[in-house]
Amino acid sequence: MSNDRSEFQLTVPDSVASDPEAIELMRLWFSRGEPVMSIMPAFEKPGTYGELLAIAARNIAYVYHVQKGLDEEATYRLILSGLKQSLEGPGYRTVAETQAESAA
């Protein structure tokens, strides 16, 4: 990873910025060698998050294709393989940070 943090800055899509009913569902970072996230339990049915993760996998493959020139289908299969490997491997421990811990 580069030291230029600006390359990792994401912008809010115009369609979201102009939608007064849009809600932020999740923030995801890679920090100190591990994933860190903040999640809003916004749906009545938690399975909806599974659907969103599937859509996200397709979008991630597309972005790697457009920005890095990788084959989109092959990239998608690699993403699914990584997901399968993580689901079948040793589990991640959920660690909830308090506001005081994250401010320290």
C-alpha positions in Angstrom: 0.0 0.0 0.0 1.1 3.5 -0.8 1.7 6.2 1.8 -0.6 8.5 -0.2 -3.8 8.2 1.9 -5.8 10.2 -0.7 -5.9 7.2 -3.1 -8.0 5.5 -0.5 -10.6 8.3 0.0 -14.1 7.3 -1.2 -16.7 9.7 -2.4 -20.5 9.5 -1.8 -22.2 8.7 -5.2 -24.4 11.6 -6.5 -27.4 9.3 -6.5 -26.9 8.7 -2.7 -26.1 12.3 -1.9 -29.4 13.4 -3.6 -31.5 10.8 -1.9 -32.9 12.1 1.5 -33.9 8.5 2.4 -30.5 6.9 1.8 -29.0 5.2 4.8 -25.4 4.2 5.4 -25.3 0.5 6.2 -21.6 -0.3 6.9 -18.1 1.2 7.0 -15.2 -1.1 6.5 -11.5 -0.5 7.0 -8.4 -2.5 7.0 -6.5 -1.3 10.1 -3.5 -2.8 11.9 -3.6 -5.9 9.7 -7.2 -6.8 10.2 -10.7 -5.8 9.0 -12.5 -3.3 11.2 -16.2 -2.4 10.6 -19.1 -0.5 11.9 -22.5 -2.0 10.9 -26.0 -0.7 11.1 -28.6 -3.5 11.6 -30.9 -1.7 9.2 -33.0 -4.7 7.9 -35.8 -6.7 9.4 -34.3 -9.8 7.7 -30.5 -10.2 8.3 -30.4 -12.3 5.1 -30.7 -9.1 3.2 -27.0 -8.4 4.1 -26.1 -11.7 2.3 -27.8 -10.3 -0.8 -25.8 -7.1 -0.5 -22.5 -9.0 0.0 -23.2 -10.9 -3.2 -23.8 -7.6 -5.1 -20.7 -6.1 -3.5 -18.6 -9.1 -4.7 -19.8 -8.4 -8.3 -19.0 -4.7 -7.9 -15.6 -5.4 -6.5 -14.8 -7.6 -9.5 -15.9 -4.9 -11.8 -13.8 -2.2 -10.1 -10.7 -4.4 -10.4 -11.5 -5.0 -14.1 -11.9 -1.2 -14.8 -9.1 0.2 -12.6 -6.5 -2.6 -12.7 -7.3 -4.4 -16.0 -8.1 -7.8 -14.4 -10.5 -10.2 -16.0 -13.8 -9.5 -14.3 -15.1 -13.1 -14.2 -11.8 -14.5 -13.0 -11.6 -11.8 -10.3 -15.2 -12.6 -9.2 -14.2 -16.3 -8.8 -11.2 -15.3 -6.7 -13.4 -13.2 -4.5 -15.8 -16.0 -4.0 -12.9 -18.4 -3.4 -11.6 -16.1 -0.6 -15.1 -15.8 0.9 -15.5 -19.6 0.9 -12.1 -20.1 2.4 -12.9 -17.6 5.2 -16.3 -19.1 5.9 -14.8 -22.6 6.1 -11.7 -21.7 8.0 -11.1 -20.6 11.6 -13.6 -18.0 12.5 -12.9 -14.4 13.2 -13.6 -13.2 16.7 -16.0 -10.3 16.9 -14.5 -7.6 19.1 -16.8 -4.7 19.9 -15.0 -1.4 20.5 -16.4 1.1 22.9 -16.3 4.8 22.1 -13.6 5.3 24.7 -11.4 2.5 23.2 -11.7 3.9 19.7 -10.8 7.4 20.9 -7.7 6.2 22.7 
